Amino acid sequence: YANDIFVHDRRAESTYSAAGRITDAGGAPMSGLAVCTQDNQCVMTDETGAYVFADLITGSYIFTPTSPLHAFSPTSWAVPLPPDGVGLDFTATLRHYAVSGRVVDYPTGRPIPGVALSAAGLTTQTGSDGTYSLSDLPAGEYTLTPDKTGWVFSPASRAVVGPPDVAGVEFVGREIATSPIKLVSYGNPSVSANGDSYLLAISFNSRYHLFYSRATNVMNGLAPGEDGVLIRYDSELGRRVGVGWRAAPEVGADKVVGVAEPGGDMSADGRYVVFVSGEAITPGDANGADDVFLYDVTIGSTTRLTRPDGAEFDHGAHSPRLSADGRYVLFLSSSTNVVTGATWSEDLYLYERATGAISRVTARQSAGGADAITSAVLSDDGRYVAFTSLATNFAPGVVADGLSHLYLYDRIGGGYTPIGRGDALAQATDITPDGQYVAVVFAGDMPDGGPTPPQVYVFIRATGVFALSSATPDGFPGNAPSGGGVLTDDSQAIAYWSEATDLRPGTPATAQKRLYVTEVDFGSETVRRLDVGLFGEDADGGLIGEPARLAFTGDG
């Protein structure tokens, strides 16, 4: 036997057709829908809802309409050919899907019951556990909006698309009566300020706010020139006090001290304020340079701190930070007559208010290295200082790579602990009172091994581990810059801003800064991240306070 080749000429065979229409439940034509055979031959319905298969050979066929958004009745037609298939009609109806999630309170994370969730004219409410489920949404894209009297929510709404069902759509709520965002730097009386203002500090109980302003209408009688003024605002009494008012005030601009920089700090109880001014506020001030002053709001006294042993700093000082208890003041100076011994282009100094003693914090371990200190933070009790410098001779083993390095200084124990490797944007933003946890910002190749936008970490001193705070749900760095980390005293939460859109599901794909609070147990490594809401496109990037009572400077 031999293999033979045969040719089947279909042109000699009879062919047949199959046709029908797809309409909705009201009989309106449905165009652009696919109808397919079991062997994946497909045609589309036209503007009248009609479809036609031509040139079908003898056989049995199953015709099935397909659409992710629709269900069909009947689901298919099984038809033998011949004869021609006619009247193979379908009725299309939109599929439905469900959206579910949870609504929790900021800052406690507790569930919020009784929140109405609405979309496409349908409404449901959260239960006692804060969860909800909105069913029977017709296929499509809708805006899901939470609502409860006396509350605001972040985000204000979320876009949802289905089917399939959408789960894990979460919102964070804040009760307006107990947790509002308040404007501190309004004009007088209660109008917009006519100049920029910058929030510098907030007291522990959130009653007092210290801010710098170039506006002339934030207090009566102000007419500052190039310098701005410092004001402490009492939110309980609605009263403002100008910081550094002269002992024998004159009228107008001479009544309040001009402040040289939008910087300063305040003790946790709101009584003491440190600031910088180039004016001769106290007797004997003749160095013609900016000096650091301490103002006691309770008794209205101003003391110049930068005057060791009765001699004036020859190059002044700036950037003061005050410990929470008001006992220690940290500041930067390039003066050469502060302490004996070698000095550098700029050093950090610590002033002890009880004794008037000034000690140098940045005493390098070897000669050389005139690299300036670029930033520093002080622990609540003044024991620990975290600072940034290009210098590598504070501790052995630090690589001279031309990058910024972070160090942790222990005033009592002595010595410097390097924090991580060099980085172009190394910066410490907060320290816990025990000095065991430091909030830091790193960019570039730190410490995750690849180039990333700036990220917020918590440095755990006992283990030397960096815990990434601005992380995605999978633990990777966010896809845009983050910064401004502030820690709770017990290190169990950190607040920060971020422009990343992948830290939580459903975040709008915009470059706006949002506030986040990450709660973490470093023992069990459990993490919960709350999206608090928009921080503002023009916010200056700084956060003040702690995660339960945040303050910041923004525009709008």
C-alpha positions as CSV (number, residue, x, y, z in Angstrom):
1,Y,0.0,0.0,0.0
2,A,1.1,3.6,-0.6
3,N,0.1,6.9,0.8
4,D,-2.0,9.1,-1.4
5,I,-2.8,12.8,-1.4
6,F,-6.3,14.0,-1.8
7,V,-7.7,17.5,-2.5
8,H,-11.1,18.5,-1.2
9,D,-12.5,21.3,-3.3
10,R,-14.9,23.3,-1.0
11,R,-16.2,25.3,-3.8
12,A,-18.0,22.2,-5.0
13,E,-19.7,21.9,-1.6
14,S,-22.8,23.8,-0.5
15,T,-22.3,26.5,2.2
16,Y,-24.8,28.0,4.7
17,S,-25.2,31.0,6.9
18,A,-26.3,31.7,10.5
19,A,-27.6,35.1,11.6
20,G,-29.3,36.8,14.5
21,R,-29.4,40.0,16.6
22,I,-28.4,41.0,20.1
23,T,-30.6,43.5,21.9
24,D,-30.9,44.7,25.5
25,A,-33.9,43.9,27.7
26,G,-35.8,46.8,26.2
27,G,-35.2,45.7,22.6
28,A,-32.5,48.3,21.8
29,P,-29.7,47.0,19.5
30,M,-26.3,46.2,21.0
31,S,-23.5,46.9,18.6
32,G,-19.8,45.9,18.9
33,L,-20.4,42.6,20.7
34,A,-18.6,39.4,19.5
35,V,-20.4,36.2,18.7
36,C,-18.1,33.1,18.2
37,T,-18.4,29.5,17.2
38,Q,-16.9,26.6,19.1
39,D,-13.8,26.7,16.9
40,N,-13.3,30.5,17.5
41,Q,-14.7,32.0,14.3
42,C,-16.0,35.3,15.5
43,V,-18.1,38.2,14.0
44,M,-19.2,41.5,15.5
45,T,-22.7,42.9,15.7
46,D,-23.4,46.0,13.6
47,E,-25.2,49.2,14.6
48,T,-28.5,47.4,14.3
49,G,-27.3,44.6,16.7
50,A,-27.2,42.1,13.8
51,Y,-24.5,39.5,13.1
52,V,-24.0,37.1,10.2
53,F,-21.8,34.1,9.6
54,A,-21.5,33.2,5.9
55,D,-19.9,30.3,4.0
56,L,-20.4,27.8,6.8
57,I,-20.1,24.1,5.6
58,T,-22.3,21.3,6.7
59,G,-22.0,20.5,10.4
60,S,-23.1,21.2,14.0
61,Y,-22.4,24.7,15.4
62,I,-22.6,26.4,18.8
63,F,-22.9,30.2,18.6
64,T,-22.0,32.0,21.8
65,P,-21.9,35.8,22.5
66,T,-18.9,37.0,24.6
67,S,-18.5,40.2,26.7
68,P,-16.8,40.8,30.1
69,L,-19.5,43.3,31.0
70,H,-22.7,41.4,29.9
71,A,-24.6,38.3,30.5
72,F,-26.7,36.8,27.7
73,S,-29.9,34.9,27.3
74,P,-29.8,32.3,26.0
75,T,-26.1,31.7,26.7
76,S,-25.7,30.1,23.3
77,W,-27.4,28.5,20.3
78,A,-26.6,24.9,19.1
79,V,-27.6,24.7,15.5
80,P,-27.1,22.0,12.8
81,L,-26.4,23.2,9.2
82,P,-28.1,22.9,6.8
83,P,-30.6,24.6,6.7
84,D,-29.4,28.2,7.3
85,G,-29.6,29.3,10.9
86,V,-31.9,32.2,11.3
87,G,-33.4,34.1,14.3
88,L,-30.5,33.2,16.5
89,D,-31.1,36.1,18.8
90,F,-29.7,37.0,22.2
91,T,-30.8,39.4,25.0
92,A,-27.9,41.1,26.8
93,T,-28.0,42.4,30.3
94,L,-25.2,44.1,32.3
95,R,-23.3,42.0,34.8
96,H,-23.2,43.2,38.4
97,Y,-20.3,43.2,40.9
98,A,-19.6,44.0,44.5
99,V,-17.2,46.5,46.2
100,S,-16.0,45.8,49.8
101,G,-13.6,47.3,52.3
102,R,-13.1,49.0,55.6
103,V,-13.3,52.5,57.1
104,V,-11.0,53.3,60.1
105,D,-10.4,56.3,62.4
106,Y,-7.2,58.4,62.3
107,P,-5.1,58.3,64.4
108,T,-6.3,55.3,66.5
109,G,-7.1,52.9,63.5
110,R,-10.4,51.9,65.2
111,P,-13.3,51.0,62.9
112,I,-15.9,53.7,62.2
113,P,-19.5,52.3,62.1
114,G,-22.4,53.9,60.3
115,V,-20.4,55.4,57.4
116,A,-22.5,55.6,54.2
117,L,-20.8,54.3,51.1
118,S,-22.4,55.3,47.8
119,A,-21.9,54.6,44.1
120,A,-24.1,54.5,41.1
121,G,-27.2,55.4,43.1
122,L,-26.7,52.5,45.6
123,T,-25.8,53.0,49.2
124,T,-24.6,50.7,52.1
125,Q,-23.2,51.4,55.6
126,T,-20.3,50.1,57.6
127,G,-20.9,47.8,60.4
128,S,-19.6,47.8,63.9
129,D,-16.2,46.4,62.6
130,G,-16.0,49.2,60.1
131,T,-16.4,46.9,57.1
132,Y,-18.9,47.3,54.2
133,S,-20.0,45.6,51.0
134,L,-21.9,47.3,48.2
135,S,-23.5,44.8,45.9
136,D,-25.4,44.8,42.6
137,L,-23.3,47.5,40.9
138,P,-23.8,47.3,37.2
139,A,-20.6,46.7,35.2
140,G,-18.6,49.8,34.7
141,E,-16.5,52.5,36.4
142,Y,-18.0,54.4,39.4
143,T,-16.9,56.8,42.1
144,L,-17.3,55.4,45.6
145,T,-17.8,58.1,48.2
146,P,-17.9,57.7,52.1
147,D,-20.1,60.1,54.2
148,K,-20.9,60.5,57.8
149,T,-22.0,63.7,59.6
150,G,-19.2,65.3,61.5
151,W,-16.5,63.4,59.8
152,V,-14.0,63.9,56.9
153,F,-12.5,61.1,54.9
154,S,-9.3,60.5,53.0
155,P,-9.4,60.0,50.2
156,A,-12.7,61.8,49.6
157,S,-13.6,59.2,47.0
158,R,-12.1,56.3,45.1
159,A,-12.7,55.1,41.5
160,V,-13.8,51.4,41.3
161,V,-14.1,49.4,38.1
162,G,-15.8,46.0,37.7
163,P,-16.5,43.2,37.2
164,P,-14.8,41.3,38.8
165,D,-15.6,42.1,42.4
166,V,-13.3,44.7,44.0
167,A,-12.1,44.1,47.6
168,G,-9.9,46.0,50.1
169,V,-11.2,49.5,49.2
170,E,-10.3,51.4,52.4
171,F,-10.9,54.9,53.7
172,V,-9.5,56.8,56.8
173,G,-11.8,59.1,58.7
174,R,-11.2,62.0,61.1
175,E,-13.9,63.4,63.3
176,I,-14.1,67.1,62.6
177,A,-15.0,68.0,66.2
178,T,-11.9,66.3,67.7
179,S,-9.2,66.2,64.9
180,P,-9.4,69.2,62.6
181,I,-6.6,70.7,60.5
182,K,-6.4,74.3,61.8
183,L,-4.9,77.3,60.1
184,V,-2.5,78.9,62.6
185,S,-1.0,81.8,60.6
186,Y,-4.2,83.6,59.7
187,G,-4.2,87.4,59.4
188,N,-5.7,89.8,61.9
189,P,-8.7,89.7,62.3
190,S,-9.1,86.1,60.9
191,V,-8.2,87.0,57.3
192,S,-5.5,85.5,55.1
193,A,-2.0,86.5,56.1
194,N,-0.3,88.9,53.6
195,G,3.0,87.1,53.7
196,D,4.6,83.7,54.0
197,S,4.6,81.9,57.4
198,Y,6.5,78.8,58.5
199,L,5.5,76.5,61.4
200,L,8.5,75.7,63.6
201,A,7.3,73.8,66.6
202,I,4.3,72.5,68.5
203,S,3.9,71.9,72.2
204,F,3.3,68.4,73.6
205,N,-0.4,69.0,74.2
206,S,-0.8,70.8,70.9
207,R,-1.9,74.0,72.6
208,Y,1.1,76.2,71.6
209,H,2.3,76.7,68.0
210,L,5.5,78.6,67.2
211,F,5.7,80.0,63.7
212,Y,7.9,82.5,61.7
213,S,6.1,85.0,59.5
214,R,6.9,87.7,57.0
215,A,3.3,88.9,57.1
216,T,2.5,92.3,58.7
217,N,-1.1,91.5,59.7
218,V,-0.6,88.4,61.9
219,M,-0.4,90.7,65.0
220,N,-1.3,94.3,65.7
221,G,1.4,96.8,65.2
222,L,3.8,94.8,63.1
223,A,5.6,96.3,60.2
224,P,8.7,94.1,59.7
225,G,11.2,94.9,57.0
226,E,13.3,92.2,55.4
227,D,13.4,90.1,58.5
228,G,10.3,88.3,59.7
229,V,9.0,87.8,63.3
230,L,8.5,84.8,65.6
231,I,5.1,84.3,67.1
232,R,3.8,81.8,69.7
233,Y,0.1,81.1,69.2
234,D,-2.1,79.8,72.1
235,S,-4.8,77.8,70.4
236,E,-6.8,77.4,73.6
237,L,-7.1,81.2,74.2
238,G,-6.6,82.3,70.6
239,R,-3.8,84.6,71.8
240,R,-0.5,85.4,70.0
241,V,2.7,86.5,71.7
242,G,5.6,88.1,69.8
243,V,8.8,86.3,70.6
244,G,11.7,88.5,71.7
245,W,9.8,91.7,72.4
246,R,12.0,94.4,73.7
247,A,12.1,95.1,77.4
248,A,11.3,98.8,76.7
249,P,9.2,98.5,73.5
250,E,8.6,101.4,71.3
251,V,5.8,101.5,68.7
252,G,5.7,99.9,65.3
253,A,8.5,97.9,63.9
254,D,10.9,98.6,66.8
255,K,8.5,96.8,69.2
256,V,9.3,93.3,68.0
257,V,12.7,91.7,67.2
258,G,13.4,90.9,63.6
259,V,14.3,87.3,63.2
260,A,17.1,86.5,60.7
261,E,16.0,83.1,59.5
262,P,12.8,81.1,59.4
263,G,14.1,78.9,62.1
264,G,13.7,78.4,65.9
265,D,12.4,75.9,68.3
266,M,10.2,75.6,71.4
267,S,10.1,73.5,74.6
268,A,7.4,70.8,74.9
269,D,5.5,72.9,77.5
270,G,5.6,76.0,75.2
271,R,7.4,78.2,77.7
272,Y,10.9,78.5,76.2
273,V,11.7,79.6,72.6
274,V,15.1,79.7,70.9
275,F,15.6,81.9,67.8
276,V,18.3,83.7,65.8
277,S,18.6,87.5,65.3
278,G,21.2,89.9,64.1
279,E,19.8,92.7,66.1
280,A,21.4,94.0,69.3
281,I,18.6,92.8,71.6
282,T,20.6,92.5,74.8
283,P,23.2,94.8,76.3
284,G,26.8,94.4,75.0
285,D,25.8,92.8,71.7
286,A,28.4,94.3,69.3
287,N,29.6,91.5,67.2
288,G,27.5,92.5,64.2
289,A,26.6,88.8,63.6
290,D,23.5,86.6,64.0
291,D,23.2,85.2,67.6
292,V,21.1,82.6,69.3
293,F,18.7,83.8,71.9
294,L,16.4,82.1,74.5
295,Y,13.1,83.8,75.2
296,D,11.0,82.9,78.3
297,V,7.4,83.5,77.3
298,T,6.2,83.3,80.9
299,I,8.3,86.2,82.3
300,G,9.0,87.9,78.9
301,S,12.9,87.8,79.3
302,T,15.4,87.3,76.5
303,T,18.9,85.9,77.0
304,R,21.7,85.7,74.5
305,L,23.2,82.2,74.6
306,T,26.2,82.8,72.2
307,R,28.4,84.7,74.7
308,P,30.8,82.2,76.4
309,D,32.8,83.6,79.3
310,G,31.5,87.1,78.6
311,A,33.1,87.1,75.1
312,E,31.0,87.4,72.0
313,F,31.1,84.8,69.3
314,D,33.3,86.2,66.5
315,H,31.2,84.7,63.7
316,G,27.8,84.3,65.4
317,A,25.6,81.2,65.3
318,H,22.4,79.8,63.7
319,S,20.0,76.8,63.4
320,P,19.1,76.3,67.1
321,R,17.2,73.3,68.3
322,L,15.8,73.1,71.9
323,S,15.4,69.9,73.9
324,A,11.8,69.1,74.9
325,D,12.6,69.8,78.6
326,G,14.1,73.2,77.7
327,R,17.4,72.4,79.3
328,Y,19.7,72.1,76.3
329,V,20.1,74.2,73.1
330,L,21.9,72.8,70.0
331,F,23.2,75.2,67.4
332,L,25.7,75.6,64.6
333,S,28.6,78.1,64.6
334,S,31.7,78.8,62.6
335,S,33.1,81.0,65.4
336,T,36.7,80.3,66.5
337,N,36.5,81.5,70.1
338,V,33.8,79.2,71.5
339,V,36.0,76.4,72.9
340,T,39.8,75.9,73.0
341,G,41.4,73.6,70.4
342,A,40.9,73.0,66.7
343,T,37.7,74.2,65.1
344,W,36.4,73.6,61.6
345,S,34.4,75.4,59.0
346,E,31.4,74.9,61.2
347,D,30.7,72.9,64.4
348,L,27.7,71.9,66.5
349,Y,27.6,73.2,70.1
350,L,25.4,72.3,73.0
351,Y,24.3,74.9,75.6
352,E,23.2,73.8,79.0
353,R,20.7,76.4,80.3
354,A,21.2,75.5,84.0
355,T,24.9,76.2,84.1
356,G,25.5,78.3,81.0
357,A,28.2,75.8,79.8
358,I,28.8,75.4,76.1
359,S,30.4,72.2,74.8
360,R,31.3,71.2,71.3
361,V,29.4,68.2,69.9
362,T,31.4,67.7,66.7
363,A,34.9,67.0,68.1
364,R,36.5,65.0,65.3
365,Q,38.8,62.1,66.1
366,S,41.7,63.1,63.8
367,A,43.1,66.2,62.2
368,G,41.8,67.5,58.9
369,G,38.3,67.6,57.4
370,A,36.8,71.1,57.3
371,D,33.5,69.7,56.1
372,A,30.5,71.6,57.4
373,I,27.6,70.1,59.4
374,T,24.5,70.3,57.2
375,S,21.6,69.2,59.6
376,A,21.1,68.0,63.1
377,V,18.3,66.8,65.5
378,L,18.3,66.6,69.3
379,S,16.6,64.1,71.5
380,D,13.9,65.2,74.0
381,D,16.3,65.1,77.0
382,G,19.3,66.5,75.1
383,R,21.4,63.4,75.5
384,Y,21.5,62.3,71.8
385,V,22.3,64.3,68.7
386,A,22.0,62.9,65.2
387,F,23.8,65.0,62.5
388,T,24.9,65.0,58.9
389,S,28.4,65.8,57.7
390,L,30.7,65.1,54.7
391,A,33.5,64.5,57.2
392,T,34.6,60.9,57.8
393,N,36.8,61.3,60.8
394,F,34.2,61.2,63.6
395,A,34.6,57.4,63.9
396,P,37.0,54.8,62.5
397,G,36.1,52.9,59.4
398,V,34.0,55.5,57.7
399,V,34.7,55.5,53.9
400,A,35.8,58.8,52.4
401,D,33.4,58.7,49.5
402,G,32.5,62.4,49.1
403,L,29.0,61.7,50.3
404,S,27.1,62.9,53.4
405,H,27.3,60.7,56.4
406,L,25.0,60.4,59.4
407,Y,26.3,60.1,63.0
408,L,24.6,59.6,66.4
409,Y,26.4,61.3,69.3
410,D,25.8,60.3,72.9
411,R,26.5,63.3,75.2
412,I,26.8,61.1,78.3
413,G,28.3,57.9,77.0
414,G,30.5,59.8,74.5
415,G,31.5,58.6,71.1
416,Y,29.9,58.6,67.6
417,T,27.9,55.9,66.0
418,P,27.9,56.0,62.1
419,I,24.4,55.5,60.7
420,G,24.6,53.7,57.4
421,R,26.8,54.4,54.5
422,G,27.4,57.7,52.7
423,D,24.5,59.1,50.7
424,A,23.8,62.2,48.7
425,L,20.7,63.0,50.8
426,A,21.5,61.5,54.3
427,Q,19.4,63.3,56.9
428,A,18.1,62.6,60.4
429,T,14.6,63.9,61.1
430,D,13.8,62.6,64.6
431,I,15.1,60.6,67.5
432,T,13.3,58.7,70.3
433,P,14.1,59.9,73.8
434,D,16.2,56.8,74.5
435,G,18.3,57.3,71.4
436,Q,17.6,53.8,70.2
437,Y,15.5,54.7,67.1
438,V,16.4,57.4,64.5
439,A,14.1,58.5,61.7
440,V,16.3,59.1,58.6
441,V,15.9,59.9,54.9
442,F,18.2,58.3,52.4
443,A,18.3,58.4,48.6
444,G,20.4,56.7,45.9
445,D,22.1,53.4,46.8
446,M,21.0,53.4,50.5
447,P,20.4,51.0,52.1
448,D,18.4,48.7,49.9
449,G,21.0,48.1,47.2
450,G,19.5,50.0,44.2
451,P,18.9,53.6,43.0
452,T,15.6,54.8,44.5
453,P,13.9,58.1,45.2
454,P,14.4,59.5,48.8
455,Q,12.9,57.1,51.3
456,V,12.1,57.2,55.0
457,Y,13.7,54.6,57.3
458,V,13.9,53.9,61.0
459,F,17.4,53.1,62.1
460,I,17.4,50.6,65.0
461,R,20.6,51.3,67.0
462,A,20.7,48.0,68.9
463,T,20.8,45.9,65.7
464,G,22.1,48.4,63.1
465,V,19.1,47.5,61.0
466,F,17.2,50.0,58.7
467,A,13.5,49.4,58.7
468,L,11.9,50.9,55.5
469,S,8.8,53.0,56.5
470,S,7.9,54.4,53.0
471,A,7.4,50.8,51.7
472,T,4.9,49.3,49.3
473,P,2.7,46.4,50.6
474,D,5.3,44.1,49.2
475,G,8.1,45.8,51.2
476,F,9.8,47.6,48.3
477,P,10.7,51.3,48.3
478,G,8.0,53.7,47.1
479,N,8.0,54.9,43.5
480,A,8.5,58.6,44.4
481,P,10.2,60.7,47.1
482,S,9.2,60.5,50.8
483,G,10.5,62.5,53.7
484,G,9.8,64.4,57.0
485,G,9.7,61.4,59.3
486,V,8.7,62.0,63.0
487,L,8.5,59.1,65.6
488,T,6.4,58.4,68.6
489,D,8.4,58.3,71.8
490,D,7.9,54.5,72.0
491,S,9.0,54.1,68.4
492,Q,5.8,52.2,67.5
493,A,4.7,54.6,64.8
494,I,6.3,57.1,62.3
495,A,4.6,59.8,60.3
496,Y,5.9,61.1,57.0
497,W,4.9,62.6,53.7
498,S,5.2,60.9,50.3
499,E,4.6,61.5,46.7
500,A,4.6,57.7,46.0
501,T,1.5,56.3,44.5
502,D,2.1,52.6,45.4
503,L,2.3,52.7,49.2
504,R,-1.4,51.7,49.5
505,P,-3.8,50.3,46.9
506,G,-6.1,52.8,45.3
507,T,-3.9,55.9,45.8
508,P,-4.6,58.4,43.0
509,A,-1.8,58.4,40.3
510,T,-0.8,62.0,41.0
511,A,2.4,63.6,42.3
512,Q,0.7,65.3,45.3
513,K,2.2,64.8,48.7
514,R,0.1,62.7,51.1
515,L,0.5,62.1,54.8
516,Y,1.1,58.6,56.0
517,V,1.4,56.9,59.4
518,T,3.2,53.6,59.6
519,E,2.6,51.6,62.7
520,V,5.3,48.9,63.3
521,D,6.2,46.4,66.0
522,F,9.9,45.8,65.5
523,G,9.7,42.6,67.5
524,S,7.0,40.9,65.4
525,E,7.6,43.0,62.3
526,T,3.9,43.6,61.9
527,V,3.1,46.7,59.9
528,R,0.0,48.8,59.3
529,R,0.0,51.9,57.1
530,L,-2.6,54.6,57.3
531,D,-3.2,57.2,54.5
532,V,-4.1,60.3,56.4
533,G,-4.8,62.5,53.3
534,L,-3.3,65.2,51.1
535,F,-0.3,67.1,52.5
536,G,-0.4,69.8,49.8
537,E,1.6,70.2,46.6
538,D,3.4,73.3,48.0
539,A,4.1,71.9,51.5
540,D,7.6,72.6,52.6
541,G,8.3,68.9,53.4
542,G,8.7,69.3,57.2
543,L,6.6,67.5,59.8
544,I,6.4,68.7,63.4
545,G,5.1,66.9,66.5
546,E,4.4,63.2,66.5
547,P,2.0,60.8,64.6
548,A,-1.0,61.5,66.9
549,R,-0.6,65.4,66.6
550,L,1.0,66.5,63.4
551,A,1.7,70.0,62.2
552,F,3.1,71.3,59.0
553,T,3.6,74.2,56.7
554,G,1.6,74.2,53.4
555,D,-0.1,76.4,50.8
556,G,-3.8,76.1,50.6
